[in-house]
Amino acid sequence: MVNLFDFLKKGLCAAAWVERQFIKPQSYIIRRFTASRPIAVATVDYQYLNAVTGATTNLTFEQWFRFDSYSRITAADFTLDRFAESLPALGVEAVFAANLNITTLLQDRVCQAAATYCKTPSLQQYADVPTCMNFLSSVAFFNPLRIQSNTVLCRYLHYSLVGYAPEIHCPHLGPSGGGVCVDKPYSAYYTAPPFPAGTFALQ
């Protein structure tokens, strides 16, 4: 079971989109938090250090969680405020310029996680690590318009989570993307919400 505040503190989703040895989360502040079962919402400011340039910058994430009757997180959605501005503020280009193997490094993280946590027949995504690496080399590394897309970085996001819930996140690491790491039309924002219909209906 994932403890919500531990989840927020570690910034598992917030920190995962660039390998932590290059872009490191330094601290966080929970600016706002509200909950009404089964939904919890948090606004969290994270401070990151660019280990290549030494610069720091702040990022704000709006984080929504849905829980089951055992208080386990069953769904989550994250919005990064001012996303387009955050990339140059983070100095992401400097990271890639200084670390030409970062793409391979992140691909390997995903493939090793798939080999470790997705071993049973019902969860297995790849025949072996080389097959996984070959597949990830065939898809885009990053979509600047949205994290949830058919990219390496989307699968890397779920690499951070697969150890908590392999039955949920193993498909997200695989070739199909598990309905999450897939390319969707803009209309999908409104036709496929992250929570079941009626979540916010008045009781």
C-alpha distance (Angstrom), angle and dihedral (degrees) to the residues before:
residue distance angle dihedral
M1 . . .
V2 3.80 . .
N3 3.79 117.1 .
L4 3.81 107.5 -138.8
F5 3.78 97.6 -138.5
D6 3.80 91.8 45.5
F7 3.80 86.7 51.1
L8 3.80 91.0 52.0
K9 3.79 94.0 42.7
K10 3.77 95.3 52.5
G11 3.78 91.0 43.7
L12 3.78 90.2 -142.4
C13 3.76 93.8 171.8
A14 3.77 96.7 28.6
A15 3.79 94.9 51.8
A16 3.77 98.9 39.3
W17 3.78 101.6 77.2
V18 3.83 93.8 80.1
E19 3.81 121.1 32.8
R20 3.79 107.4 -93.0
Q21 3.78 95.9 -128.3
F22 3.82 88.2 66.5
I23 3.82 103.8 31.3
K24 3.80 107.5 30.3
P25 3.82 126.9 -169.4
Q26 3.79 107.4 -129.9
S27 3.79 106.1 177.6
Y28 3.77 143.5 -20.0
I29 3.79 140.9 -149.4
I30 3.80 123.4 -159.0
R31 3.79 100.8 -138.3
R32 3.77 98.2 179.9
F33 3.77 134.4 8.5
T34 3.77 131.1 176.0
A35 3.78 133.2 162.9
S36 3.76 137.1 -172.0
R37 3.77 112.5 170.2
P38 2.97 122.9 -70.6
I39 3.85 93.5 15.6
A40 3.81 130.7 63.5
V41 3.79 125.1 -179.0
A42 3.80 127.5 -166.5
T43 3.80 134.4 -179.8
V44 3.78 107.9 -154.3
D45 3.81 129.3 -175.7
Y46 3.80 112.6 -152.9
Q47 3.78 124.7 -169.1
Y48 3.79 116.1 -146.4
L49 3.78 132.4 -165.0
N50 3.78 120.4 -146.6
A51 3.80 99.6 -142.1
V52 3.80 91.1 -162.0
T53 3.81 99.1 53.2
G54 3.82 100.2 20.8
A55 3.80 91.0 -127.8
T56 3.79 122.5 136.8
T57 3.77 129.0 -151.9
N58 3.79 138.8 172.9
L59 3.78 127.1 -120.9
T60 3.78 127.3 -169.5
F61 3.79 121.4 -146.7
E62 3.78 126.6 -169.1
Q63 3.80 105.4 -151.6
W64 3.82 126.7 -167.7
F65 3.79 123.9 -170.0
R66 3.78 134.3 -173.6
F67 3.82 120.4 -159.9
D68 3.77 135.2 -159.6
S69 3.81 125.3 -135.0
Y70 3.83 89.6 -82.0
S71 3.84 92.1 55.7
R72 3.81 92.0 -109.2
I73 3.80 119.1 144.4
T74 3.79 107.5 -108.4
A75 3.81 99.9 167.9
A76 3.77 136.7 13.4
D77 3.77 139.0 180.0
F78 3.80 129.1 -168.2
T79 3.78 132.1 -163.2
L80 3.79 121.6 -168.7
D81 3.79 110.1 -149.5
R82 3.81 116.5 -133.7
F83 3.80 90.6 5.5
A84 3.82 96.9 168.9
E85 3.80 90.9 52.1
S86 3.79 93.0 46.3
L87 3.81 95.7 65.3
P88 3.83 96.9 65.3
A89 3.81 89.9 35.9
L90 3.80 89.0 57.1
G91 3.78 91.7 46.8
V92 3.79 92.0 -128.7
E93 3.81 92.3 161.8
A94 3.81 90.3 58.4
V95 3.80 90.0 52.6
F96 3.79 92.5 53.9
A97 3.80 92.9 43.4
A98 3.81 91.3 53.0
N99 3.81 96.2 41.1
L100 3.77 110.7 43.2
N101 3.81 91.8 173.2
I102 3.80 96.0 56.4
T103 3.81 92.0 104.9
T104 3.80 91.2 54.9
L105 3.79 90.2 44.4
L106 3.81 93.2 55.5
Q107 3.80 92.0 43.5
D108 3.79 89.3 53.9
R109 3.83 91.4 50.5
V110 3.80 90.0 55.3
C111 3.79 94.2 45.6
Q112 3.81 94.4 47.0
A113 3.82 89.7 49.8
A114 3.80 90.8 49.8
A115 3.81 90.1 50.2
T116 3.81 91.7 47.9
Y117 3.79 103.7 42.2
C118 3.81 104.0 22.4
K119 3.80 101.2 56.6
T120 3.79 103.1 118.8
P121 3.81 116.9 91.4
S122 3.80 92.4 -111.0
L123 3.81 92.8 51.9
Q124 3.81 103.3 33.3
Q125 3.81 113.0 119.8
Y126 3.81 103.9 173.6
A127 3.79 135.2 28.9
D128 3.82 90.6 -128.7
V129 3.80 142.9 -25.8
P130 3.85 95.6 -83.3
T131 3.81 90.0 53.9
C132 3.78 89.1 50.9
M133 3.81 92.6 48.5
N134 3.79 91.2 49.3
F135 3.78 91.5 52.1
L136 3.80 94.5 47.5
S137 3.80 89.2 49.8
S138 3.80 87.9 59.8
V139 3.82 97.0 56.6
A140 3.79 130.8 67.6
F141 3.78 117.3 -86.5
F142 3.80 97.1 -138.6
N143 3.79 141.2 0.2
P144 3.83 108.9 -150.2
L145 3.80 91.0 -159.4
R146 3.79 97.7 58.6
I147 3.79 138.4 2.2
Q148 3.81 94.7 -144.7
S149 3.80 99.3 73.2
N150 3.79 139.5 105.3
T151 3.79 94.6 -72.0
V152 3.78 142.3 117.3
L153 3.79 90.7 -114.6
C154 3.81 93.5 56.8
R155 3.78 90.0 52.8
Y156 3.79 89.6 46.3
L157 3.79 88.9 56.0
H158 3.80 89.2 57.4
Y159 3.80 91.8 44.3
S160 3.81 84.4 72.2
L161 3.80 90.4 55.7
V162 3.78 105.6 36.3
G163 3.80 93.5 87.0
Y164 3.82 89.7 60.1
A165 3.79 97.0 48.6
P166 3.82 114.5 6.1
E167 3.80 92.6 171.2
I168 3.80 88.7 62.0
H169 3.79 103.0 35.1
C170 3.81 105.1 34.7
P171 3.82 91.1 80.3
H172 3.81 89.0 52.1
L173 3.82 89.6 59.9
G174 3.79 93.0 49.5
P175 3.79 133.8 85.7
S176 3.81 93.0 -92.7
G177 3.80 92.9 54.5
G178 3.79 89.3 -136.4
G179 3.80 92.9 -104.3
V180 3.82 90.2 -62.5
C181 3.81 109.0 68.2
V182 3.79 91.3 50.3
D183 3.78 134.3 107.7
K184 3.79 111.6 -103.1
P185 3.79 133.4 -179.7
Y186 3.78 119.1 -105.5
S187 3.81 89.9 -106.3
A188 3.81 88.9 66.2
Y189 3.81 88.6 76.8
Y190 3.80 86.6 70.9
T191 3.79 103.3 30.2
A192 3.82 99.1 45.8
P193 3.81 108.6 38.4
P194 3.81 118.9 -176.7
F195 3.81 92.4 -115.1
P196 3.80 130.6 56.2
A197 3.79 118.0 -93.0
G198 3.77 112.3 -86.2
T199 3.81 95.3 30.2
F200 3.78 91.9 128.1
A201 3.80 98.2 34.4
L202 3.78 117.1 128.5
Q203 3.78 112.6 -99.8
